[in-house]
Amino acid sequence: MILGLKIFNEKGNCASCHQLANAKSVGNIGPSLDDLKPTQVQVKQAVTNGIGIMPAFGNDKILTPQEIEAVSFYVEKVAGN
């Protein structure tokens, strides 16, 4: 889960847009992941393909499939806890 947290805060920069207490992120552009409590499948789909103004981190080759797996696992496990 450490890799997922690192990707969330650094390479993926998810923290700039999303709120997630475990990551100490207070972004307010995208939805609060603590409120949404997405599944790993939902996170993988959104991160890979993009949704709304969120870029397609997978399709645009910003994150590797392994990085998307790590960050989506992390978000599912900690969101709302």
mmCIF file of the N, C-alpha and C atoms, coordinates in Angstrom:
data_MODEL
# 
_entry.id   MODEL 
# 
loop_
_atom_site.group_PDB 
_atom_site.id 
_atom_site.type_symbol 
_atom_site.label_atom_id 
_atom_site.label_alt_id 
_atom_site.label_comp_id 
_atom_site.label_asym_id 
_atom_site.label_entity_id 
_atom_site.label_seq_id 
_atom_site.pdbx_PDB_ins_code 
_atom_site.Cartn_x 
_atom_site.Cartn_y 
_atom_site.Cartn_z 
_atom_site.occupancy 
_atom_site.B_iso_or_equiv 
_atom_site.pdbx_formal_charge 
_atom_site.auth_seq_id 
_atom_site.auth_comp_id 
_atom_site.auth_asym_id 
_atom_site.auth_atom_id 
_atom_site.pdbx_PDB_model_num 
ATOM 1   N N  . MET A 1 1  ? 0.823   -1.202 0.000   1.00 0.00 ? 1  MET A N  1 
ATOM 2   C CA . MET A 1 1  ? 0.000   0.000  0.000   1.00 0.00 ? 1  MET A CA 1 
ATOM 3   C C  . MET A 1 1  ? 0.862   1.259  0.000   1.00 0.00 ? 1  MET A C  1 
ATOM 4   N N  . ILE A 1 2  ? 2.117   1.128  0.399   1.00 0.00 ? 2  ILE A N  1 
ATOM 5   C CA . ILE A 1 2  ? 3.007   2.290  0.411   1.00 0.00 ? 2  ILE A CA 1 
ATOM 6   C C  . ILE A 1 2  ? 3.196   2.827  -1.001  1.00 0.00 ? 2  ILE A C  1 
ATOM 7   N N  . LEU A 1 3  ? 3.339   1.921  -1.985  1.00 0.00 ? 3  LEU A N  1 
ATOM 8   C CA . LEU A 1 3  ? 3.486   2.363  -3.373  1.00 0.00 ? 3  LEU A CA 1 
ATOM 9   C C  . LEU A 1 3  ? 2.234   3.109  -3.826  1.00 0.00 ? 3  LEU A C  1 
ATOM 10  N N  . GLY A 1 4  ? 1.056   2.603  -3.480  1.00 0.00 ? 4  GLY A N  1 
ATOM 11  C CA . GLY A 1 4  ? -0.190  3.271  -3.849  1.00 0.00 ? 4  GLY A CA 1 
ATOM 12  C C  . GLY A 1 4  ? -0.282  4.668  -3.275  1.00 0.00 ? 4  GLY A C  1 
ATOM 13  N N  . LEU A 1 5  ? 0.108   4.826  -2.020  1.00 0.00 ? 5  LEU A N  1 
ATOM 14  C CA . LEU A 1 5  ? 0.114   6.148  -1.380  1.00 0.00 ? 5  LEU A CA 1 
ATOM 15  C C  . LEU A 1 5  ? 1.090   7.079  -2.086  1.00 0.00 ? 5  LEU A C  1 
ATOM 16  N N  . LYS A 1 6  ? 2.260   6.566  -2.413  1.00 0.00 ? 6  LYS A N  1 
ATOM 17  C CA . LYS A 1 6  ? 3.273   7.386  -3.095  1.00 0.00 ? 6  LYS A CA 1 
ATOM 18  C C  . LYS A 1 6  ? 2.762   7.850  -4.464  1.00 0.00 ? 6  LYS A C  1 
ATOM 19  N N  . ILE A 1 7  ? 2.150   6.961  -5.212  1.00 0.00 ? 7  ILE A N  1 
ATOM 20  C CA . ILE A 1 7  ? 1.598   7.331  -6.522  1.00 0.00 ? 7  ILE A CA 1 
ATOM 21  C C  . ILE A 1 7  ? 0.479   8.349  -6.345  1.00 0.00 ? 7  ILE A C  1 
ATOM 22  N N  . PHE A 1 8  ? -0.378  8.136  -5.362  1.00 0.00 ? 8  PHE A N  1 
ATOM 23  C CA . PHE A 1 8  ? -1.489  9.053  -5.099  1.00 0.00 ? 8  PHE A CA 1 
ATOM 24  C C  . PHE A 1 8  ? -0.979  10.469 -4.845  1.00 0.00 ? 8  PHE A C  1 
ATOM 25  N N  . ASN A 1 9  ? 0.068   10.584 -4.042  1.00 0.00 ? 9  ASN A N  1 
ATOM 26  C CA . ASN A 1 9  ? 0.585   11.903 -3.657  1.00 0.00 ? 9  ASN A CA 1 
ATOM 27  C C  . ASN A 1 9  ? 1.602   12.486 -4.627  1.00 0.00 ? 9  ASN A C  1 
ATOM 28  N N  . GLU A 1 10 ? 2.304   11.653 -5.367  1.00 0.00 ? 10 GLU A N  1 
ATOM 29  C CA . GLU A 1 10 ? 3.401   12.156 -6.187  1.00 0.00 ? 10 GLU A CA 1 
ATOM 30  C C  . GLU A 1 10 ? 3.141   11.987 -7.683  1.00 0.00 ? 10 GLU A C  1 
ATOM 31  N N  . LYS A 1 11 ? 3.460   10.834 -8.240  1.00 0.00 ? 11 LYS A N  1 
ATOM 32  C CA . LYS A 1 11 ? 3.413   10.664 -9.697  1.00 0.00 ? 11 LYS A CA 1 
ATOM 33  C C  . LYS A 1 11 ? 2.018   10.888 -10.274 1.00 0.00 ? 11 LYS A C  1 
ATOM 34  N N  . GLY A 1 12 ? 1.011   10.326 -9.649  1.00 0.00 ? 12 GLY A N  1 
ATOM 35  C CA . GLY A 1 12 ? -0.352  10.524 -10.136 1.00 0.00 ? 12 GLY A CA 1 
ATOM 36  C C  . GLY A 1 12 ? -0.915  11.879 -9.765  1.00 0.00 ? 12 GLY A C  1 
ATOM 37  N N  . ASN A 1 13 ? -0.380  12.454 -8.696  1.00 0.00 ? 13 ASN A N  1 
ATOM 38  C CA . ASN A 1 13 ? -0.816  13.756 -8.181  1.00 0.00 ? 13 ASN A CA 1 
ATOM 39  C C  . ASN A 1 13 ? -2.325  13.803 -7.924  1.00 0.00 ? 13 ASN A C  1 
ATOM 40  N N  . CYS A 1 14 ? -2.892  12.681 -7.535  1.00 0.00 ? 14 CYS A N  1 
ATOM 41  C CA . CYS A 1 14 ? -4.323  12.592 -7.233  1.00 0.00 ? 14 CYS A CA 1 
ATOM 42  C C  . CYS A 1 14 ? -4.710  13.546 -6.106  1.00 0.00 ? 14 CYS A C  1 
ATOM 43  N N  . ALA A 1 15 ? -3.764  13.744 -5.179  1.00 0.00 ? 15 ALA A N  1 
ATOM 44  C CA . ALA A 1 15 ? -4.021  14.574 -3.999  1.00 0.00 ? 15 ALA A CA 1 
ATOM 45  C C  . ALA A 1 15 ? -4.331  16.021 -4.348  1.00 0.00 ? 15 ALA A C  1 
ATOM 46  N N  . SER A 1 16 ? -3.899  16.470 -5.505  1.00 0.00 ? 16 SER A N  1 
ATOM 47  C CA . SER A 1 16 ? -4.165  17.864 -5.873  1.00 0.00 ? 16 SER A CA 1 
ATOM 48  C C  . SER A 1 16 ? -5.643  18.106 -6.172  1.00 0.00 ? 16 SER A C  1 
ATOM 49  N N  . CYS A 1 17 ? -6.368  17.053 -6.521  1.00 0.00 ? 17 CYS A N  1 
ATOM 50  C CA . CYS A 1 17 ? -7.784  17.208 -6.872  1.00 0.00 ? 17 CYS A CA 1 
ATOM 51  C C  . CYS A 1 17 ? -8.743  16.504 -5.912  1.00 0.00 ? 17 CYS A C  1 
ATOM 52  N N  . HIS A 1 18 ? -8.288  15.434 -5.271  1.00 0.00 ? 18 HIS A N  1 
ATOM 53  C CA . HIS A 1 18 ? -9.177  14.610 -4.450  1.00 0.00 ? 18 HIS A CA 1 
ATOM 54  C C  . HIS A 1 18 ? -8.853  14.694 -2.969  1.00 0.00 ? 18 HIS A C  1 
ATOM 55  N N  . GLN A 1 19 ? -9.892  14.598 -2.172  1.00 0.00 ? 19 GLN A N  1 
ATOM 56  C CA . GLN A 1 19 ? -9.737  14.538 -0.721  1.00 0.00 ? 19 GLN A CA 1 
ATOM 57  C C  . GLN A 1 19 ? -9.672  13.070 -0.302  1.00 0.00 ? 19 GLN A C  1 
ATOM 58  N N  . LEU A 1 20 ? -8.648  12.749 0.488   1.00 0.00 ? 20 LEU A N  1 
ATOM 59  C CA . LEU A 1 20 ? -8.489  11.404 1.031   1.00 0.00 ? 20 LEU A CA 1 
ATOM 60  C C  . LEU A 1 20 ? -7.726  11.538 2.342   1.00 0.00 ? 20 LEU A C  1 
ATOM 61  N N  . ALA A 1 21 ? -8.410  11.305 3.450   1.00 0.00 ? 21 ALA A N  1 
ATOM 62  C CA . ALA A 1 21 ? -7.828  11.549 4.774   1.00 0.00 ? 21 ALA A CA 1 
ATOM 63  C C  . ALA A 1 21 ? -6.536  10.779 4.994   1.00 0.00 ? 21 ALA A C  1 
ATOM 64  N N  . ASN A 1 22 ? -6.490  9.516  4.584   1.00 0.00 ? 22 ASN A N  1 
ATOM 65  C CA . ASN A 1 22 ? -5.305  8.699  4.813   1.00 0.00 ? 22 ASN A CA 1 
ATOM 66  C C  . ASN A 1 22 ? -4.072  9.287  4.141   1.00 0.00 ? 22 ASN A C  1 
ATOM 67  N N  . ALA A 1 23 ? -4.264  9.945  3.010   1.00 0.00 ? 23 ALA A N  1 
ATOM 68  C CA . ALA A 1 23 ? -3.158  10.561 2.275   1.00 0.00 ? 23 ALA A CA 1 
ATOM 69  C C  . ALA A 1 23 ? -2.931  12.008 2.707   1.00 0.00 ? 23 ALA A C  1 
ATOM 70  N N  . LYS A 1 24 ? -3.753  12.475 3.634   1.00 0.00 ? 24 LYS A N  1 
ATOM 71  C CA . LYS A 1 24 ? -3.695  13.866 4.108   1.00 0.00 ? 24 LYS A CA 1 
ATOM 72  C C  . LYS A 1 24 ? -3.879  14.863 2.956   1.00 0.00 ? 24 LYS A C  1 
ATOM 73  N N  . SER A 1 25 ? -4.724  14.483 1.997   1.00 0.00 ? 25 SER A N  1 
ATOM 74  C CA . SER A 1 25 ? -4.983  15.357 0.849   1.00 0.00 ? 25 SER A CA 1 
ATOM 75  C C  . SER A 1 25 ? -6.318  16.062 1.021   1.00 0.00 ? 25 SER A C  1 
ATOM 76  N N  . VAL A 1 26 ? -6.353  17.307 0.610   1.00 0.00 ? 26 VAL A N  1 
ATOM 77  C CA . VAL A 1 26 ? -7.559  18.119 0.775   1.00 0.00 ? 26 VAL A CA 1 
ATOM 78  C C  . VAL A 1 26 ? -8.006  18.754 -0.546  1.00 0.00 ? 26 VAL A C  1 
ATOM 79  N N  . GLY A 1 27 ? -7.696  18.096 -1.655  1.00 0.00 ? 27 GLY A N  1 
ATOM 80  C CA . GLY A 1 27 ? -8.112  18.616 -2.957  1.00 0.00 ? 27 GLY A CA 1 
ATOM 81  C C  . GLY A 1 27 ? -9.613  18.816 -3.011  1.00 0.00 ? 27 GLY A C  1 
ATOM 82  N N  . ASN A 1 28 ? -10.043 19.795 -3.790  1.00 0.00 ? 28 ASN A N  1 
ATOM 83  C CA . ASN A 1 28 ? -11.484 20.073 -3.865  1.00 0.00 ? 28 ASN A CA 1 
ATOM 84  C C  . ASN A 1 28 ? -11.969 20.255 -5.296  1.00 0.00 ? 28 ASN A C  1 
ATOM 85  N N  . ILE A 1 29 ? -11.206 19.755 -6.257  1.00 0.00 ? 29 ILE A N  1 
ATOM 86  C CA . ILE A 1 29 ? -11.635 19.826 -7.654  1.00 0.00 ? 29 ILE A CA 1 
ATOM 87  C C  . ILE A 1 29 ? -12.463 18.591 -8.005  1.00 0.00 ? 29 ILE A C  1 
ATOM 88  N N  . GLY A 1 30 ? -11.945 17.420 -7.659  1.00 0.00 ? 30 GLY A N  1 
ATOM 89  C CA . GLY A 1 30 ? -12.655 16.166 -7.886  1.00 0.00 ? 30 GLY A CA 1 
ATOM 90  C C  . GLY A 1 30 ? -13.434 15.773 -6.647  1.00 0.00 ? 30 GLY A C  1 
ATOM 91  N N  . PRO A 1 31 ? -14.173 14.675 -6.728  1.00 0.00 ? 31 PRO A N  1 
ATOM 92  C CA . PRO A 1 31 ? -14.964 14.247 -5.574  1.00 0.00 ? 31 PRO A CA 1 
ATOM 93  C C  . PRO A 1 31 ? -14.083 13.782 -4.413  1.00 0.00 ? 31 PRO A C  1 
ATOM 94  N N  . SER A 1 32 ? -14.617 13.877 -3.220  1.00 0.00 ? 32 SER A N  1 
ATOM 95  C CA . SER A 1 32 ? -13.955 13.335 -2.035  1.00 0.00 ? 32 SER A CA 1 
ATOM 96  C C  . SER A 1 32 ? -14.005 11.818 -2.127  1.00 0.00 ? 32 SER A C  1 
ATOM 97  N N  . LEU A 1 33 ? -12.847 11.192 -2.133  1.00 0.00 ? 33 LEU A N  1 
ATOM 98  C CA . LEU A 1 33 ? -12.812 9.737  -2.207  1.00 0.00 ? 33 LEU A CA 1 
ATOM 99  C C  . LEU A 1 33 ? -13.260 9.110  -0.895  1.00 0.00 ? 33 LEU A C  1 
ATOM 100 N N  . ASP A 1 34 ? -13.125 9.840  0.195   1.00 0.00 ? 34 ASP A N  1 
ATOM 101 C CA . ASP A 1 34 ? -13.637 9.349  1.477   1.00 0.00 ? 34 ASP A CA 1 
ATOM 102 C C  . ASP A 1 34 ? -15.159 9.258  1.456   1.00 0.00 ? 34 ASP A C  1 
ATOM 103 N N  . ASP A 1 35 ? -15.814 10.208 0.818   1.00 0.00 ? 35 ASP A N  1 
ATOM 104 C CA . ASP A 1 35 ? -17.276 10.176 0.709   1.00 0.00 ? 35 ASP A CA 1 
ATOM 105 C C  . ASP A 1 35 ? -17.729 9.155  -0.334  1.00 0.00 ? 35 ASP A C  1 
ATOM 106 N N  . LEU A 1 36 ? -17.011 9.099  -1.446  1.00 0.00 ? 36 LEU A N  1 
ATOM 107 C CA . LEU A 1 36 ? -17.384 8.223  -2.558  1.00 0.00 ? 36 LEU A CA 1 
ATOM 108 C C  . LEU A 1 36 ? -17.142 6.746  -2.236  1.00 0.00 ? 36 LEU A C  1 
ATOM 109 N N  . LYS A 1 37 ? -16.062 6.442  -1.539  1.00 0.00 ? 37 LYS A N  1 
ATOM 110 C CA . LYS A 1 37 ? -15.668 5.064  -1.200  1.00 0.00 ? 37 LYS A CA 1 
ATOM 111 C C  . LYS A 1 37 ? -15.717 4.152  -2.429  1.00 0.00 ? 37 LYS A C  1 
ATOM 112 N N  . PRO A 1 38 ? -14.950 4.475  -3.471  1.00 0.00 ? 38 PRO A N  1 
ATOM 113 C CA . PRO A 1 38 ? -15.006 3.683  -4.701  1.00 0.00 ? 38 PRO A CA 1 
ATOM 114 C C  . PRO A 1 38 ? -14.357 2.309  -4.534  1.00 0.00 ? 38 PRO A C  1 
ATOM 115 N N  . THR A 1 39 ? -14.802 1.365  -5.351  1.00 0.00 ? 39 THR A N  1 
ATOM 116 C CA . THR A 1 39 ? -14.166 0.049  -5.393  1.00 0.00 ? 39 THR A CA 1 
ATOM 117 C C  . THR A 1 39 ? -12.882 0.152  -6.211  1.00 0.00 ? 39 THR A C  1 
ATOM 118 N N  . GLN A 1 40 ? -12.053 -0.874 -6.112  1.00 0.00 ? 40 GLN A N  1 
ATOM 119 C CA . GLN A 1 40 ? -10.821 -0.893 -6.895  1.00 0.00 ? 40 GLN A CA 1 
ATOM 120 C C  . GLN A 1 40 ? -11.140 -0.858 -8.388  1.00 0.00 ? 40 GLN A C  1 
ATOM 121 N N  . VAL A 1 41 ? -12.163 -1.561 -8.804  1.00 0.00 ? 41 VAL A N  1 
ATOM 122 C CA . VAL A 1 41 ? -12.554 -1.577 -10.219 1.00 0.00 ? 41 VAL A CA 1 
ATOM 123 C C  . VAL A 1 41 ? -12.952 -0.173 -10.676 1.00 0.00 ? 41 VAL A C  1 
ATOM 124 N N  . GLN A 1 42 ? -13.720 0.540  -9.870  1.00 0.00 ? 42 GLN A N  1 
ATOM 125 C CA . GLN A 1 42 ? -14.132 1.900  -10.230 1.00 0.00 ? 42 GLN A CA 1 
ATOM 126 C C  . GLN A 1 42 ? -12.931 2.831  -10.344 1.00 0.00 ? 42 GLN A C  1 
ATOM 127 N N  . VAL A 1 43 ? -11.993 2.717  -9.408  1.00 0.00 ? 43 VAL A N  1 
ATOM 128 C CA . VAL A 1 43 ? -10.798 3.569  -9.450  1.00 0.00 ? 43 VAL A CA 1 
ATOM 129 C C  . VAL A 1 43 ? -9.971  3.242  -10.683 1.00 0.00 ? 43 VAL A C  1 
ATOM 130 N N  . LYS A 1 44 ? -9.755  1.957  -10.949 1.00 0.00 ? 44 LYS A N  1 
ATOM 131 C CA . LYS A 1 44 ? -8.963  1.558  -12.119 1.00 0.00 ? 44 LYS A CA 1 
ATOM 132 C C  . LYS A 1 44 ? -9.573  2.105  -13.402 1.00 0.00 ? 44 LYS A C  1 
ATOM 133 N N  . GLN A 1 45 ? -10.881 2.011  -13.520 1.00 0.00 ? 45 GLN A N  1 
ATOM 134 C CA . GLN A 1 45 ? -11.573 2.488  -14.713 1.00 0.00 ? 45 GLN A CA 1 
ATOM 135 C C  . GLN A 1 45 ? -11.411 4.001  -14.873 1.00 0.00 ? 45 GLN A C  1 
ATOM 136 N N  . ALA A 1 46 ? -11.620 4.751  -13.799 1.00 0.00 ? 46 ALA A N  1 
ATOM 137 C CA . ALA A 1 46 ? -11.505 6.211  -13.857 1.00 0.00 ? 46 ALA A CA 1 
ATOM 138 C C  . ALA A 1 46 ? -10.072 6.649  -14.129 1.00 0.00 ? 46 ALA A C  1 
ATOM 139 N N  . VAL A 1 47 ? -9.107  6.015  -13.466 1.00 0.00 ? 47 VAL A N  1 
ATOM 140 C CA . VAL A 1 47 ? -7.705  6.397  -13.644 1.00 0.00 ? 47 VAL A CA 1 
ATOM 141 C C  . VAL A 1 47 ? -7.223  6.031  -15.045 1.00 0.00 ? 47 VAL A C  1 
ATOM 142 N N  . THR A 1 48 ? -7.605  4.883  -15.537 1.00 0.00 ? 48 THR A N  1 
ATOM 143 C CA . THR A 1 48 ? -7.165  4.437  -16.861 1.00 0.00 ? 48 THR A CA 1 
ATOM 144 C C  . THR A 1 48 ? -7.771  5.284  -17.972 1.00 0.00 ? 48 THR A C  1 
ATOM 145 N N  . ASN A 1 49 ? -9.076  5.484  -17.927 1.00 0.00 ? 49 ASN A N  1 
ATOM 146 C CA . ASN A 1 49 ? -9.793  6.117  -19.035 1.00 0.00 ? 49 ASN A CA 1 
ATOM 147 C C  . ASN A 1 49 ? -10.092 7.595  -18.835 1.00 0.00 ? 49 ASN A C  1 
ATOM 148 N N  . GLY A 1 50 ? -9.949  8.092  -17.605 1.00 0.00 ? 50 GLY A N  1 
ATOM 149 C CA . GLY A 1 50 ? -10.358 9.460  -17.309 1.00 0.00 ? 50 GLY A CA 1 
ATOM 150 C C  . GLY A 1 50 ? -11.860 9.521  -17.129 1.00 0.00 ? 50 GLY A C  1 
ATOM 151 N N  . ILE A 1 51 ? -12.314 10.588 -16.494 1.00 0.00 ? 51 ILE A N  1 
ATOM 152 C CA . ILE A 1 51 ? -13.749 10.792 -16.292 1.00 0.00 ? 51 ILE A CA 1 
ATOM 153 C C  . ILE A 1 51 ? -13.954 12.284 -16.032 1.00 0.00 ? 51 ILE A C  1 
ATOM 154 N N  . GLY A 1 52 ? -14.896 12.883 -16.717 1.00 0.00 ? 52 GLY A N  1 
ATOM 155 C CA . GLY A 1 52 ? -15.090 14.330 -16.586 1.00 0.00 ? 52 GLY A CA 1 
ATOM 156 C C  . GLY A 1 52 ? -13.816 15.063 -16.980 1.00 0.00 ? 52 GLY A C  1 
ATOM 157 N N  . ILE A 1 53 ? -13.334 15.936 -16.100 1.00 0.00 ? 53 ILE A N  1 
ATOM 158 C CA . ILE A 1 53 ? -12.105 16.685 -16.406 1.00 0.00 ? 53 ILE A CA 1 
ATOM 159 C C  . ILE A 1 53 ? -10.839 15.921 -16.008 1.00 0.00 ? 53 ILE A C  1 
ATOM 160 N N  . MET A 1 54 ? -11.010 14.760 -15.386 1.00 0.00 ? 54 MET A N  1 
ATOM 161 C CA . MET A 1 54 ? -9.853  13.956 -14.969 1.00 0.00 ? 54 MET A CA 1 
ATOM 162 C C  . MET A 1 54 ? -9.198  13.322 -16.191 1.00 0.00 ? 54 MET A C  1 
ATOM 163 N N  . PRO A 1 55 ? -7.873  13.484 -16.323 1.00 0.00 ? 55 PRO A N  1 
ATOM 164 C CA . PRO A 1 55 ? -7.187  12.896 -17.480 1.00 0.00 ? 55 PRO A CA 1 
ATOM 165 C C  . PRO A 1 55 ? -7.165  11.372 -17.434 1.00 0.00 ? 55 PRO A C  1 
ATOM 166 N N  . ALA A 1 56 ? -6.906  10.780 -18.589 1.00 0.00 ? 56 ALA A N  1 
ATOM 167 C CA . ALA A 1 56 ? -6.784  9.326  -18.714 1.00 0.00 ? 56 ALA A CA 1 
ATOM 168 C C  . ALA A 1 56 ? -5.339  8.931  -18.421 1.00 0.00 ? 56 ALA A C  1 
ATOM 169 N N  . PHE A 1 57 ? -5.041  8.679  -17.158 1.00 0.00 ? 57 PHE A N  1 
ATOM 170 C CA . PHE A 1 57 ? -3.666  8.394  -16.746 1.00 0.00 ? 57 PHE A CA 1 
ATOM 171 C C  . PHE A 1 57 ? -3.124  7.120  -17.377 1.00 0.00 ? 57 PHE A C  1 
ATOM 172 N N  . GLY A 1 58 ? -3.976  6.164  -17.679 1.00 0.00 ? 58 GLY A N  1 
ATOM 173 C CA . GLY A 1 58 ? -3.539  4.924  -18.326 1.00 0.00 ? 58 GLY A CA 1 
ATOM 174 C C  . GLY A 1 58 ? -3.427  5.088  -19.822 1.00 0.00 ? 58 GLY A C  1 
ATOM 175 N N  . ASN A 1 59 ? -4.497  5.543  -20.441 1.00 0.00 ? 59 ASN A N  1 
ATOM 176 C CA . ASN A 1 59 ? -4.506  5.700  -21.897 1.00 0.00 ? 59 ASN A CA 1 
ATOM 177 C C  . ASN A 1 59 ? -3.477  6.712  -22.370 1.00 0.00 ? 59 ASN A C  1 
ATOM 178 N N  . ASP A 1 60 ? -3.200  7.722  -21.569 1.00 0.00 ? 60 ASP A N  1 
ATOM 179 C CA . ASP A 1 60 ? -2.204  8.740  -21.926 1.00 0.00 ? 60 ASP A CA 1 
ATOM 180 C C  . ASP A 1 60 ? -0.798  8.352  -21.471 1.00 0.00 ? 60 ASP A C  1 
ATOM 181 N N  . LYS A 1 61 ? -0.648  7.139  -20.938 1.00 0.00 ? 61 LYS A N  1 
ATOM 182 C CA . LYS A 1 61 ? 0.656   6.594  -20.517 1.00 0.00 ? 61 LYS A CA 1 
ATOM 183 C C  . LYS A 1 61 ? 1.340   7.421  -19.424 1.00 0.00 ? 61 LYS A C  1 
ATOM 184 N N  . ILE A 1 62 ? 0.548   8.056  -18.571 1.00 0.00 ? 62 ILE A N  1 
ATOM 185 C CA . ILE A 1 62 ? 1.091   8.800  -17.429 1.00 0.00 ? 62 ILE A CA 1 
ATOM 186 C C  . ILE A 1 62 ? 1.457   7.818  -16.320 1.00 0.00 ? 62 ILE A C  1 
ATOM 187 N N  . LEU A 1 63 ? 0.605   6.809  -16.121 1.00 0.00 ? 63 LEU A N  1 
ATOM 188 C CA . LEU A 1 63 ? 0.856   5.751  -15.146 1.00 0.00 ? 63 LEU A CA 1 
ATOM 189 C C  . LEU A 1 63 ? 0.865   4.404  -15.856 1.00 0.00 ? 63 LEU A C  1 
ATOM 190 N N  . THR A 1 64 ? 1.689   3.482  -15.373 1.00 0.00 ? 64 THR A N  1 
ATOM 191 C CA . THR A 1 64 ? 1.728   2.126  -15.923 1.00 0.00 ? 64 THR A CA 1 
ATOM 192 C C  . THR A 1 64 ? 0.558   1.318  -15.367 1.00 0.00 ? 64 THR A C  1 
ATOM 193 N N  . PRO A 1 65 ? 0.231   0.202  -16.009 1.00 0.00 ? 65 PRO A N  1 
ATOM 194 C CA . PRO A 1 65 ? -0.820  -0.658 -15.451 1.00 0.00 ? 65 PRO A CA 1 
ATOM 195 C C  . PRO A 1 65 ? -0.515  -1.094 -14.010 1.00 0.00 ? 65 PRO A C  1 
ATOM 196 N N  . GLN A 1 66 ? 0.745   -1.339 -13.696 1.00 0.00 ? 66 GLN A N  1 
ATOM 197 C CA . GLN A 1 66 ? 1.127   -1.738 -12.342 1.00 0.00 ? 66 GLN A CA 1 
ATOM 198 C C  . GLN A 1 66 ? 0.902   -0.597 -11.346 1.00 0.00 ? 66 GLN A C  1 
ATOM 199 N N  . GLU A 1 67 ? 1.188   0.623  -11.760 1.00 0.00 ? 67 GLU A N  1 
ATOM 200 C CA . GLU A 1 67 ? 0.958   1.781  -10.889 1.00 0.00 ? 67 GLU A CA 1 
ATOM 201 C C  . GLU A 1 67 ? -0.532  2.016  -10.673 1.00 0.00 ? 67 GLU A C  1 
ATOM 202 N N  . ILE A 1 68 ? -1.322  1.827  -11.711 1.00 0.00 ? 68 ILE A N  1 
ATOM 203 C CA . ILE A 1 68 ? -2.778  1.968  -11.591 1.00 0.00 ? 68 ILE A CA 1 
ATOM 204 C C  . ILE A 1 68 ? -3.326  0.900  -10.652 1.00 0.00 ? 68 ILE A C  1 
ATOM 205 N N  . GLU A 1 69 ? -2.807  -0.302 -10.755 1.00 0.00 ? 69 GLU A N  1 
ATOM 206 C CA . GLU A 1 69 ? -3.204  -1.390 -9.846  1.00 0.00 ? 69 GLU A CA 1 
ATOM 207 C C  . GLU A 1 69 ? -2.899  -1.006 -8.399  1.00 0.00 ? 69 GLU A C  1 
ATOM 208 N N  . ALA A 1 70 ? -1.709  -0.474 -8.163  1.00 0.00 ? 70 ALA A N  1 
ATOM 209 C CA . ALA A 1 70 ? -1.288  -0.116 -6.802  1.00 0.00 ? 70 ALA A CA 1 
ATOM 210 C C  . ALA A 1 70 ? -2.131  1.014  -6.228  1.00 0.00 ? 70 ALA A C  1 
ATOM 211 N N  . VAL A 1 71 ? -2.360  2.066  -7.004  1.00 0.00 ? 71 VAL A N  1 
ATOM 212 C CA . VAL A 1 71 ? -3.105  3.216  -6.482  1.00 0.00 ? 71 VAL A CA 1 
ATOM 213 C C  . VAL A 1 71 ? -4.580  2.868  -6.300  1.00 0.00 ? 71 VAL A C  1 
ATOM 214 N N  . SER A 1 72 ? -5.132  2.054  -7.187  1.00 0.00 ? 72 SER A N  1 
ATOM 215 C CA . SER A 1 72 ? -6.544  1.686  -7.051  1.00 0.00 ? 72 SER A CA 1 
ATOM 216 C C  . SER A 1 72 ? -6.756  0.771  -5.841  1.00 0.00 ? 72 SER A C  1 
ATOM 217 N N  . PHE A 1 73 ? -5.826  -0.133 -5.592  1.00 0.00 ? 73 PHE A N  1 
ATOM 218 C CA . PHE A 1 73 ? -5.896  -0.989 -4.401  1.00 0.00 ? 73 PHE A CA 1 
ATOM 219 C C  . PHE A 1 73 ? -5.827  -0.129 -3.143  1.00 0.00 ? 73 PHE A C  1 
ATOM 220 N N  . TYR A 1 74 ? -4.892  0.804  -3.136  1.00 0.00 ? 74 TYR A N  1 
ATOM 221 C CA . TYR A 1 74 ? -4.722  1.703  -1.993  1.00 0.00 ? 74 TYR A CA 1 
ATOM 222 C C  . TYR A 1 74 ? -6.002  2.497  -1.714  1.00 0.00 ? 74 TYR A C  1 
ATOM 223 N N  . VAL A 1 75 ? -6.561  3.123  -2.737  1.00 0.00 ? 75 VAL A N  1 
ATOM 224 C CA . VAL A 1 75 ? -7.750  3.965  -2.548  1.00 0.00 ? 75 VAL A CA 1 
ATOM 225 C C  . VAL A 1 75 ? -8.915  3.134  -2.018  1.00 0.00 ? 75 VAL A C  1 
ATOM 226 N N  . GLU A 1 76 ? -9.139  1.953  -2.593  1.00 0.00 ? 76 GLU A N  1 
ATOM 227 C CA . GLU A 1 76 ? -10.251 1.128  -2.115  1.00 0.00 ? 76 GLU A CA 1 
ATOM 228 C C  . GLU A 1 76 ? -10.082 0.773  -0.633  1.00 0.00 ? 76 GLU A C  1 
ATOM 229 N N  . LYS A 1 77 ? -8.866  0.464  -0.223  1.00 0.00 ? 77 LYS A N  1 
ATOM 230 C CA . LYS A 1 77 ? -8.624  0.029  1.157   1.00 0.00 ? 77 LYS A CA 1 
ATOM 231 C C  . LYS A 1 77 ? -8.752  1.155  2.180   1.00 0.00 ? 77 LYS A C  1 
ATOM 232 N N  . VAL A 1 78 ? -8.400  2.388  1.810   1.00 0.00 ? 78 VAL A N  1 
ATOM 233 C CA . VAL A 1 78 ? -8.359  3.460  2.815   1.00 0.00 ? 78 VAL A CA 1 
ATOM 234 C C  . VAL A 1 78 ? -9.506  4.466  2.723   1.00 0.00 ? 78 VAL A C  1 
ATOM 235 N N  . ALA A 1 79 ? -10.195 4.543  1.609   1.00 0.00 ? 79 ALA A N  1 
ATOM 236 C CA . ALA A 1 79 ? -11.249 5.554  1.442   1.00 0.00 ? 79 ALA A CA 1 
ATOM 237 C C  . ALA A 1 79 ? -12.363 5.356  2.467   1.00 0.00 ? 79 ALA A C  1 
ATOM 238 N N  . GLY A 1 80 ? -12.669 6.420  3.177   1.00 0.00 ? 80 GLY A N  1 
ATOM 239 C CA . GLY A 1 80 ? -13.749 6.394  4.149   1.00 0.00 ? 80 GLY A CA 1 
ATOM 240 C C  . GLY A 1 80 ? -13.387 5.809  5.496   1.00 0.00 ? 80 GLY A C  1 
ATOM 241 N N  . ASN A 1 81 ? -12.127 5.449  5.674   1.00 0.00 ? 81 ASN A N  1 
ATOM 242 C CA . ASN A 1 81 ? -11.684 4.852  6.954   1.00 0.00 ? 81 ASN A CA 1 
ATOM 243 C C  . ASN A 1 81 ? -10.951 5.853  7.806   1.00 0.00 ? 81 ASN A C  1 
# 
